């Protein structure tokens, strides 16, 4: 969400749709013959309260107003693209724009969300809201929208979408123009419309009207001027699987001076060395050692160890080479009673 500012004053809402392009309503902006703004124009990102001093202002380099704006109805094709001098810094990120093949996302009955700094009621005598507001509104059918605007401001089903409560009270309003109408099919916002116009705000049966940007003509116009939808980032490569444990210890027991170790061998190894160390304080001393040239399956190994006085833990160290030449093995601390 961006706040469109012209000559330093908040004017309309805008939605970042590409890294360096924002979408707003055509009636919010004016451009010279070369597309340059007639007055200093910028979009402010990263704020929810307009009076706050934070956020990031990014200047608008060029304005692209739809060539058929005001045709065939006065508010037909009410969309404009703002080319920014640079991409805003994170966390600002483009919203996904609905495509022409996703008509179900803006079908009648779908509950959509619109946000903006517009007024809470009509007329907005004291200006809009300082705080960013949001309201949920159900999308209405074309016959309902046509009936609401027949004989007044006109209805163009090719470029207009309307939404609102039949009993009134929930609507976009003055100051919300250019802002987004969004749906959340999978928890992530998808832009399906831009605030365009209405007869008052929240009146029963007089729904808010939005640019129908999912219609092929408008969807293709956005792609033609702002560029194609960015390809999704390739999924992160699966992390390398953890090395498979080749050697393990199933069981250890000691009777007298005989220590019996039941090894788990999951794939053949060679040059297996098994040593037993006795720990005393911070020092260790090797008390037994054995080697095997090759071990291809589970094996029980018996070793003679010196008689011990006080009960002290034994450290078992097993090392070997697997088929690829990688060193495998384990260390295990045993508490013995002998």
C-alpha positions as CSV (number, residue, x, y, z in Angstrom):
1,X,0.0,0.0,0.0
2,X,1.3,3.4,-0.9
3,X,0.1,6.9,-0.3
4,X,0.2,9.0,-3.5
5,X,1.4,12.5,-2.8
6,X,1.2,15.4,-5.3
7,X,3.1,18.6,-4.5
8,X,3.7,17.2,-1.0
9,X,0.0,16.5,-0.2
10,X,-1.8,13.2,0.1
11,X,-4.1,12.7,-2.8
12,X,-5.0,9.0,-3.4
13,X,-4.0,5.4,-2.6
14,X,-1.8,3.3,-4.8
15,X,-0.6,-0.3,-5.0
16,X,2.9,-1.5,-5.7
17,X,2.4,-4.0,-8.6
18,X,6.0,-4.4,-9.8
19,X,9.3,-3.5,-8.3
20,X,9.2,0.0,-9.9
21,X,5.5,0.4,-10.8
22,X,2.5,1.4,-8.8
23,X,-1.1,1.2,-9.9
24,X,-3.7,3.9,-9.0
25,X,-6.8,5.5,-10.5
26,X,-6.5,7.6,-13.6
27,X,-8.6,10.4,-12.1
28,X,-6.0,10.8,-9.4
29,X,-3.1,12.0,-11.6
30,X,-2.2,14.3,-14.5
31,X,0.6,13.9,-16.9
32,X,2.3,16.0,-19.5
33,X,2.7,15.0,-23.2
34,X,5.8,13.0,-22.3
35,X,4.2,11.3,-19.4
36,X,6.1,13.3,-16.8
37,X,4.1,14.4,-13.8
38,X,2.8,18.0,-14.0
39,X,3.6,18.6,-10.4
40,X,6.1,16.9,-8.0
41,X,4.7,13.4,-7.4
42,X,5.8,10.6,-5.2
43,X,4.5,7.5,-3.5
44,X,5.1,7.0,0.2
45,X,5.5,3.4,1.5
46,X,5.7,1.9,4.9
47,X,3.2,4.1,6.9
48,X,-0.2,3.4,8.2
49,X,-0.6,6.9,9.8
50,X,-0.2,9.8,7.4
51,X,0.9,12.2,10.1
52,X,3.8,10.0,11.0
53,X,7.2,11.3,9.8
54,X,8.5,7.8,8.8
55,X,8.1,5.8,5.7
56,X,9.9,6.1,2.4
57,X,9.0,8.5,-0.4
58,X,9.8,7.4,-3.9
59,X,9.5,9.9,-6.7
60,X,7.4,9.2,-9.7
61,X,9.3,9.5,-13.0
62,X,6.5,8.9,-15.4
63,X,2.7,8.5,-15.4
64,X,0.9,6.2,-17.8
65,X,-2.8,6.9,-18.0
66,X,-4.9,4.3,-19.8
67,X,-5.4,5.5,-23.4
68,X,-9.2,4.8,-23.2
69,X,-9.8,6.5,-19.9
70,X,-13.4,8.0,-20.0
71,X,-14.4,5.8,-22.9
72,X,-17.2,4.6,-23.3
73,X,-18.4,5.9,-19.9
74,X,-17.0,8.8,-18.0
75,X,-15.1,6.5,-15.5
76,X,-14.3,3.6,-17.9
77,X,-10.6,2.4,-17.8
78,X,-10.0,4.5,-14.7
79,X,-6.4,3.2,-14.1
80,X,-3.0,4.7,-14.3
81,X,0.5,3.3,-13.8
82,X,3.2,5.2,-11.9
83,X,6.8,4.5,-12.9
84,X,9.0,5.0,-9.8
85,X,12.6,6.2,-10.0
86,X,13.6,3.2,-8.0
87,X,12.2,0.2,-6.2
88,X,11.2,0.9,-2.6
89,X,13.2,-0.8,0.1
90,X,11.9,-3.9,1.9
91,X,9.5,-4.7,3.5
92,X,7.6,-3.0,0.6
93,X,6.9,-5.7,-2.0
94,X,4.6,-5.9,-5.0
95,X,1.2,-7.4,-4.5
96,X,0.1,-10.1,-7.0
97,X,-2.2,-8.8,-9.6
98,X,-5.1,-11.0,-10.7
99,X,-4.8,-12.5,-14.2
100,X,-7.5,-12.7,-16.9
101,X,-7.8,-16.4,-16.3
102,X,-8.8,-16.1,-12.6
103,X,-12.3,-14.7,-13.0
104,X,-13.5,-16.9,-10.1
105,X,-11.4,-14.7,-7.7
106,X,-13.7,-11.7,-8.3
107,X,-17.0,-13.5,-8.9
108,X,-20.2,-12.2,-7.3
109,X,-20.5,-13.0,-3.6
110,X,-16.7,-13.1,-3.0
111,X,-15.8,-11.0,0.0
112,X,-13.1,-8.6,-0.8
113,X,-11.1,-6.1,1.3
114,X,-10.4,-2.5,0.5
115,X,-8.0,-0.2,2.4
116,X,-7.3,3.4,2.3
117,X,-7.1,6.8,4.1
118,X,-10.5,7.9,3.0
119,X,-13.4,9.4,5.0
120,X,-15.6,7.4,7.3
121,X,-18.8,8.9,5.9
122,X,-20.1,11.1,3.1
123,X,-19.5,13.9,2.7
124,X,-16.0,13.9,4.2
125,X,-16.2,17.4,5.4
126,X,-13.1,17.2,7.5
127,X,-11.0,15.3,5.1
128,X,-10.0,11.6,5.2
129,X,-8.6,9.5,7.9
130,X,-5.1,9.9,9.3
131,X,-5.0,6.2,10.0
132,X,-5.2,3.5,7.3
133,X,-8.6,1.9,7.5
134,X,-10.0,-1.3,6.0
135,X,-13.4,-2.7,5.3
136,X,-14.7,-6.0,3.9
137,X,-17.2,-5.7,1.1
138,X,-18.9,-8.5,-1.0
139,X,-18.5,-8.2,-4.8
140,X,-21.8,-7.7,-6.6
141,X,-23.1,-9.0,-9.9
142,X,-23.1,-7.0,-13.1
143,X,-26.9,-6.6,-13.1
144,X,-26.9,-5.3,-9.6
145,X,-24.1,-2.8,-10.5
146,X,-25.8,-1.7,-13.7
147,X,-29.1,-1.2,-11.9
148,X,-27.4,1.0,-9.2
149,X,-25.8,3.3,-11.8
150,X,-28.3,3.3,-14.6
151,X,-29.2,6.9,-15.6
152,X,-26.6,8.4,-13.3
153,X,-22.8,7.9,-13.6
154,X,-23.1,5.0,-16.1
155,X,-21.9,1.4,-15.9
156,X,-19.2,-0.3,-18.0
157,X,-19.0,-4.1,-17.2
158,X,-15.8,-4.4,-19.3
159,X,-13.8,-2.2,-17.0
160,X,-15.8,-1.7,-13.8
161,X,-16.4,-4.0,-10.8
162,X,-18.6,-3.0,-7.9
163,X,-18.7,-4.2,-4.3
164,X,-20.6,-3.3,-1.1
165,X,-23.3,-4.1,1.3
166,X,-26.9,-4.0,0.1
167,X,-27.9,-2.4,3.3
168,X,-25.2,0.2,3.2
169,X,-22.7,1.2,5.8
170,X,-19.6,-0.6,4.5
171,X,-17.9,1.0,1.5
172,X,-14.8,2.8,0.2
173,X,-15.2,6.6,0.3
174,X,-13.6,10.0,-0.6
175,X,-9.8,9.7,-0.3
176,X,-9.7,6.0,-1.0
177,X,-9.4,6.4,-4.8
178,X,-6.7,4.5,-6.4
179,X,-6.3,2.1,-3.5
180,X,-6.6,-1.7,-3.7
181,X,-9.6,-4.1,-3.7
182,X,-8.1,-7.4,-2.6
183,X,-9.1,-11.0,-2.1
184,X,-7.2,-13.6,-0.1
185,X,-7.7,-17.0,-1.9
186,X,-4.8,-18.7,-0.1
187,X,-4.0,-16.3,2.7
188,X,-2.0,-14.0,0.5
189,X,-3.5,-10.8,-1.0
190,X,-4.4,-10.7,-4.7
191,X,-5.3,-7.3,-6.3
192,X,-8.6,-7.5,-8.2
193,X,-9.6,-3.8,-8.3
194,X,-8.7,-0.2,-7.8
195,X,-11.1,2.3,-6.1
196,X,-12.7,4.4,-8.7
197,X,-16.0,6.1,-7.8
198,X,-19.4,5.9,-6.1
199,X,-22.6,7.8,-5.4
200,X,-21.9,8.9,-1.8
201,X,-20.4,6.4,0.6
202,X,-22.1,3.4,2.1
203,X,-25.6,4.2,0.9
204,X,-27.9,1.2,0.6
205,X,-27.9,-0.2,-3.0
206,X,-25.2,2.2,-4.2
207,X,-22.1,0.1,-4.3
208,X,-18.5,1.3,-4.6
209,X,-17.1,1.0,-8.1
210,X,-13.6,-0.3,-8.8
211,X,-11.4,-0.7,-11.9
212,X,-11.9,-4.3,-13.1
213,X,-8.3,-5.1,-13.6
214,X,-8.8,-8.8,-14.1
215,X,-10.7,-8.1,-17.3
216,X,-8.4,-9.1,-20.3
217,X,-8.2,-5.6,-21.6
218,X,-7.0,-4.1,-18.4
219,X,-4.9,-7.1,-17.3
220,X,-3.0,-7.0,-20.7
221,X,-2.6,-3.3,-20.5
222,X,-0.9,-3.6,-17.1
223,X,1.5,-6.3,-18.4
224,X,2.1,-4.3,-21.6
225,X,3.2,-1.2,-19.7
226,X,4.6,-2.5,-16.4
227,X,6.1,-5.7,-17.7
228,X,5.2,-9.3,-17.2
229,X,4.3,-10.8,-13.9
230,X,7.7,-11.7,-12.3
231,X,8.5,-15.4,-12.4
232,X,8.3,-16.9,-9.0
233,X,11.7,-17.5,-7.4
234,X,12.9,-21.1,-7.9
235,X,12.3,-23.2,-4.8
236,X,15.2,-23.5,-2.6
237,X,17.3,-26.5,-3.2
238,X,16.6,-29.3,-0.8
239,X,19.4,-29.5,1.7
240,X,21.8,-32.3,1.2
241,X,20.6,-35.4,3.1
242,X,22.3,-36.0,6.3
243,X,25.0,-38.7,6.0
244,X,23.5,-42.0,6.7
245,X,24.6,-43.5,10.0
246,X,26.8,-46.4,9.1
247,X,28.0,-47.6,12.5
248,X,26.2,-47.7,15.8
249,X,26.1,-49.4,19.2
250,X,23.1,-51.5,20.0
251,X,24.2,-52.8,23.4
252,X,27.2,-52.9,25.8
253,X,27.7,-55.2,28.7
254,X,30.6,-56.2,31.0
255,X,31.2,-59.2,33.0
256,X,34.4,-59.3,35.0
257,X,37.2,-58.3,32.7
258,X,35.2,-59.0,29.4
259,X,33.5,-56.1,27.7
260,X,31.0,-57.1,25.1
261,X,29.9,-54.6,22.4
262,X,27.1,-55.3,19.9
263,X,27.8,-53.1,16.9
264,X,25.2,-52.1,14.3
265,X,26.8,-52.1,10.8
266,X,24.4,-50.8,8.1
267,X,26.8,-51.0,5.2
268,X,30.2,-52.7,4.8
269,X,33.2,-50.9,6.2
270,X,36.9,-51.6,6.2
271,X,39.8,-50.9,8.6
272,X,37.6,-50.8,11.6
273,X,39.3,-49.8,14.8
274,X,37.7,-50.0,18.2
275,X,39.4,-48.6,21.3
276,X,38.4,-48.4,24.9
277,X,39.6,-45.5,27.1
278,X,39.2,-45.0,30.8
279,X,38.4,-41.5,32.0
280,X,39.9,-40.2,35.2
281,X,39.3,-36.5,35.9
282,X,40.2,-34.6,32.7
283,X,42.6,-37.3,31.4
284,X,41.9,-40.5,29.6
285,X,44.0,-43.7,29.1
286,X,43.5,-46.3,26.5
287,X,43.1,-49.7,28.1
288,X,42.1,-51.9,25.1
289,X,42.1,-51.8,21.3
290,X,41.2,-54.1,18.4
291,X,41.0,-53.9,14.6
292,X,39.1,-55.6,11.9
293,X,40.1,-55.5,8.2
294,X,36.5,-55.7,7.0
295,X,33.1,-55.8,8.6
296,X,30.0,-56.2,6.4
297,X,27.2,-56.9,8.9
298,X,26.3,-56.5,12.6
299,X,29.0,-57.8,14.8
300,X,29.6,-58.4,18.5
301,X,33.1,-57.7,19.6
302,X,34.6,-58.9,22.9
303,X,37.6,-57.2,24.5
304,X,39.5,-57.9,27.7
305,X,40.0,-54.9,29.9
306,X,42.0,-54.5,33.1
307,X,40.3,-55.0,36.3
308,X,39.1,-51.6,37.7
309,X,39.2,-50.2,41.1
310,X,36.7,-47.3,41.6
311,X,33.9,-47.3,39.1
312,X,34.9,-45.0,36.3
313,X,33.2,-44.4,32.9
314,X,34.7,-45.9,29.8
315,X,34.8,-44.1,26.4
316,X,34.3,-46.3,23.4
317,X,35.8,-44.9,20.1
318,X,34.9,-46.6,16.8
319,X,36.4,-45.5,13.5
320,X,36.2,-47.1,10.0
321,X,36.2,-46.3,6.3
322,X,33.0,-46.7,4.3
323,X,32.7,-47.7,0.6
324,X,33.4,-44.1,-0.5
325,X,36.5,-43.7,1.7
326,X,34.7,-41.5,4.2
327,X,35.6,-41.8,7.8
328,X,32.6,-43.0,9.9
329,X,32.2,-44.0,13.5
330,X,31.0,-42.9,16.8
331,X,32.1,-42.1,20.4
332,X,30.1,-43.4,23.3
333,X,30.5,-42.9,27.1
334,X,29.7,-46.0,29.2
335,X,29.3,-46.2,32.9
336,X,30.3,-49.6,34.0
337,X,29.9,-51.5,37.3
338,X,32.9,-53.8,37.1
